[in-house]
């Protein structure tokens, strides 16, 4: 069965039962937030966002039930706040609620990064897909030239992207290697993986999946009217998870792997494509398979995953590719 994807309208009225309820959350149970404040003796100071983010309550509840239509959060549409980033990185679209419950599927789109905030508690048992995010500040990975049969280079991020078959360069490594900046992935021909931050000022049950993978490159074409090599894979973006307490009641998974390059030609064996980077290897170069005149695309680089919790707080076992950097979130 084909899944229908709809967009939410935030202009005063919600058009889906799957989106934010319209109460202000004032009668909701404050147990998660109160417990967090009593344990810490303070409130969280999230990365990237205003220091008082957890001091003021979010309005309403964002609920995405299982089995319904996928909900699209468009960061180019209305945001509760816009927070700039340094070094040319995309502006952050902040969506702030009292409670967030995702049992279904949320898909991200738009040129901005996203910060999804729950001032009380967040239940993430479904999926957040951010594979089609904002492109990086600079072009990454050379595309196949119109007159060339070489494959395109993969997008760079944490590492350089893989080169394309025939010698095309992959994108350079870019972005900070520490901290929690929301850096998107990159691609020479489209968008890279998105940049997503989830913040729970109380408890976060992360038993679902957040993914900002790079997209797979397009295959080469040997037939007219537009023959040419494959395109490189896109690099992955960034995932930042911050909460007073993180639990995993299911199969929590965080994914920021690079996309494979496109095959030298659709259906050929060997494909000739470079593999996307992950936690165990950097992206690989595409090749020009024997007997073919088109090159495969280089693999896209892996992105970054960061989990920040209060000092002395234990992070549960989570599947993370590449491995997450565990840091300390500020309090006040």
C-alpha positions in Angstrom: 0.0 0.0 0.0 1.4 3.4 -0.9 1.8 5.7 2.0 0.3 9.1 1.7 2.4 12.1 2.8 0.7 15.3 3.8 2.1 18.7 5.0 1.0 20.4 8.2 -0.4 23.9 8.0 0.8 25.9 11.0 -1.3 29.0 10.2 -3.4 28.9 13.3 -5.2 25.6 12.5 -3.9 22.1 12.3 -5.1 20.2 9.3 -4.2 16.7 10.6 -5.3 14.8 13.6 -1.7 13.6 13.7 -0.3 17.1 14.5 -0.2 19.3 17.6 -3.2 19.3 19.8 -4.6 22.7 20.5 -4.5 22.8 24.3 -1.8 24.7 26.0 -0.6 21.7 28.0 -1.4 23.5 31.3 -3.3 20.5 32.7 -0.9 17.9 31.5 1.1 15.9 34.0 4.3 17.7 34.9 5.9 14.6 36.5 8.7 14.2 34.0 9.9 17.8 34.2 9.5 18.1 38.0 11.5 14.9 38.4 14.2 16.2 36.2 14.4 19.5 38.0 14.4 17.8 41.4 17.2 15.4 40.4 19.4 18.1 38.8 18.5 21.0 41.0 18.5 23.1 37.8 17.1 23.4 34.3 18.8 22.5 31.1 20.7 24.9 28.8 20.4 23.3 25.4 23.2 23.7 22.8 22.6 26.1 19.9 19.3 27.5 21.4 18.5 30.4 23.8 19.6 29.6 27.4 16.0 30.0 28.7 14.5 27.5 26.2 13.5 25.1 29.1 12.4 28.0 31.4 9.3 28.9 29.4 6.6 26.2 28.7 6.0 25.0 25.2 2.4 25.4 23.8 0.4 22.3 23.0 1.4 18.8 22.3 2.8 17.3 19.1 1.4 13.8 18.6 2.1 11.6 15.6 0.2 8.2 16.0 1.3 4.9 14.6 -0.3 3.7 11.4 -1.3 7.1 10.1 0.0 9.3 7.3 3.6 10.5 7.5 3.7 14.0 8.8 6.0 16.5 7.0 7.7 19.2 9.1 8.8 21.9 6.7 11.5 24.1 8.2 10.9 26.8 5.5 7.3 27.2 6.9 6.3 28.9 10.1 8.7 28.3 13.0 8.3 29.2 16.7 11.7 30.8 16.6 14.6 31.2 14.2 18.2 30.9 15.6 21.2 31.8 13.4 24.3 29.7 13.3 27.9 30.8 12.7 30.2 30.0 9.7 27.4 30.1 7.1 25.6 27.1 8.6 21.8 27.1 8.1 19.5 28.9 10.4 17.7 26.7 13.0 13.9 26.4 12.9 12.7 25.8 16.4 9.4 23.9 17.0 8.6 24.0 20.7 5.8 22.0 22.4 4.9 21.0 26.0 5.0 17.2 25.1 6.1 15.4 22.0 4.9 11.9 21.1 6.0 10.3 17.8 4.8 6.8 17.2 4.4 7.2 13.5 6.6 8.8 10.8 7.9 12.4 10.6 9.7 13.5 7.4 11.7 16.7 7.4 12.2 19.1 4.5 13.4 22.6 3.9 16.6 24.6 3.8 16.8 25.2 7.6 18.0 22.9 10.4 15.4 21.7 12.9 15.3 21.8 16.7 12.3 19.9 18.0 11.8 20.8 21.7 9.6 19.3 24.4 9.6 21.3 27.6 8.1 18.4 29.6 8.7 15.0 28.0 9.3 13.4 24.6 8.4 9.9 23.5 10.2 9.0 20.2 9.0 5.5 19.4 8.5 6.0 15.7 10.7 7.5 13.0 12.2 10.9 12.1 13.6 10.9 8.5 15.8 13.8 7.7 17.6 12.5 4.6 16.7 15.5 2.4 18.1 18.4 4.3 19.7 21.7 3.6 22.8 21.6 1.4 26.2 22.6 2.9 27.5 26.1 2.6 29.8 25.2 -0.2 29.6 22.8 -3.1 30.9 19.4 -2.2 32.1 16.8 -4.7 32.6 17.5 -8.4 29.6 16.6 -10.5 30.1 14.7 -13.8 31.1 17.2 -16.4 28.7 17.3 -19.4 31.4 16.2 -21.8 32.9 13.6 -19.4 32.1 10.0 -18.8 33.7 10.0 -15.4 31.7 9.5 -12.3 31.0 12.3 -9.9 32.6 12.7 -6.5 30.8 12.0 -3.2 29.9 14.7 -0.8 32.3 15.4 2.1 31.5 16.0 5.8 33.4 14.4 8.7 35.8 12.9 6.1 36.4 13.8 2.4 33.9 12.2 0.0 35.0 9.3 -2.3 36.3 10.2 -5.8 34.4 9.4 -8.9 35.4 6.6 -11.3 37.8 8.2 -13.8 39.4 10.6 -11.3 36.8 13.1 -10.4 37.5 14.6 -6.9 35.3 14.0 -3.9 34.2 16.8 -1.6 36.5 18.1 1.1 35.9 17.4 4.8 34.2 20.4 6.4 32.4 21.5 9.6 33.5 21.4 13.3 34.7 18.1 14.7 33.6 18.9 18.2 30.5 20.6 19.8 26.9 20.3 18.7 26.6 22.6 15.6 23.9 21.5 13.2 25.8 20.8 10.0 23.9 19.4 7.1 25.4 17.0 4.6 26.3 17.9 1.0 26.1 16.8 -2.6 27.1 18.2 -5.9 23.8 17.5 -7.5 21.2 17.9 -4.7 20.8 18.1 -1.0 22.7 16.2 1.7 21.4 14.6 4.9 19.6 17.0 7.2 20.6 18.5 10.5 18.3 17.7 13.5 18.3 18.5 17.2 15.8 16.9 19.6 15.6 18.4 23.1 13.5 17.2 26.0 13.7 19.3 29.1 12.5 16.3 31.0 12.7 12.6 30.0 13.3 11.4 26.4 12.3 7.8 25.5 14.4 7.2 22.4 13.2 3.8 21.3 12.6 4.7 17.7 14.9 6.0 15.0 16.4 9.3 13.7 18.1 9.2 10.4 20.0 11.8 8.4 21.6 9.5 5.8 23.0 10.8 2.6 21.1 9.9 -0.6 22.4 7.5 -3.1 23.8 8.9 -6.4 22.1 8.5 -9.7 23.5 5.9 -12.2 25.4 6.8 -15.3 23.8 6.7 -18.8 25.5 5.3 -21.9 22.7 6.1 -24.3 21.7 9.4 -26.0 20.5 12.0 -25.6 22.4 12.8 -22.4 25.1 10.2 -21.8 27.5 10.6 -18.8 28.9 9.1 -15.7 27.1 8.5 -12.4 26.7 11.1 -9.7 28.3 10.8 -6.3 26.5 9.9 -3.1 25.5 12.6 -0.7 27.1 13.0 2.7 25.1 12.6 5.9 24.1 15.4 8.2 24.1 15.8 12.0 21.9 14.5 14.8 22.0 16.1 18.3 20.1 14.6 21.2 19.8 16.4 24.5 17.7 15.6 27.5 17.7 15.6 31.3 17.3 11.8 31.1 17.4 9.4 28.1 15.8 6.0 28.2 15.4 3.3 25.5 12.4 1.1 26.0 12.7 -0.5 22.5 15.2 -0.4 19.7 16.6 3.1 19.7 18.7 3.8 16.6 20.6 6.9 15.2 21.9 6.8 11.6 24.2 9.3 9.9 25.8 7.2 7.2 26.8 8.5 3.7 25.1 7.5 0.5 26.6 5.1 -2.0 27.6 6.6 -5.3 25.5 5.8 -8.4 26.4 2.7 -10.5 28.4 3.3 -13.7 25.2 2.2 -15.5 21.9 0.9 -14.1 21.9 -2.8 -13.7 25.6 -3.4 -14.5 27.7 -5.9 -12.5 30.0 -4.8 -11.0 28.3 -1.6 -10.2 31.4 0.5 -10.0 30.0 2.7 -7.3 31.8 4.0 -4.2 30.4 3.0 -0.9 29.1 5.6 1.6 31.1 6.2 4.7 29.9 4.8 8.1 31.3 4.1 11.5 33.8 1.5 10.4 35.1 3.0 7.1 35.5 6.2 5.2 33.7 6.5 1.8 35.3 4.7 -1.1 36.0 5.8 -4.6 33.9 4.8 -7.6 35.6 3.0 -10.5 35.1 2.6 -14.2 34.2 -1.1 -14.6 36.1 -3.1 -17.3 34.3 -2.8 -20.6 32.3 0.3 -19.6 32.9 3.9 -20.7 31.0 5.4 -17.7 32.4 5.8 -14.2 30.6 5.1 -10.9 30.0 7.8 -8.4 32.1 8.2 -5.2 30.6 7.5 -1.8 29.3 10.2 0.4 30.9 10.8 3.8 29.4 10.0 7.2 28.0 12.7 9.4 28.1 13.3 13.2 25.9 12.1 16.1 26.0 13.9 19.5 24.2 12.9 22.7 24.4 15.5 25.5 23.1 14.7 29.0 23.7 16.2 32.5 27.0 15.3 34.2 26.7 12.0 36.0 23.8 10.8 33.9 23.9 7.4 32.2 23.1 7.1 28.5 21.3 3.7 27.6 22.6 1.4 24.9 21.6 2.8 21.5 22.5 1.6 18.0 24.4 4.5 16.5 26.2 4.6 13.1 28.7 6.3 13.3 29.2 6.0 17.0 27.7 8.9 19.0 29.9 11.4 20.9 28.6 11.5 24.5 28.9 15.0 26.0 27.6 17.1 28.9 24.7 19.5 28.5 24.8 22.8 30.5 22.4 23.7 33.3 21.4 26.8 35.1 
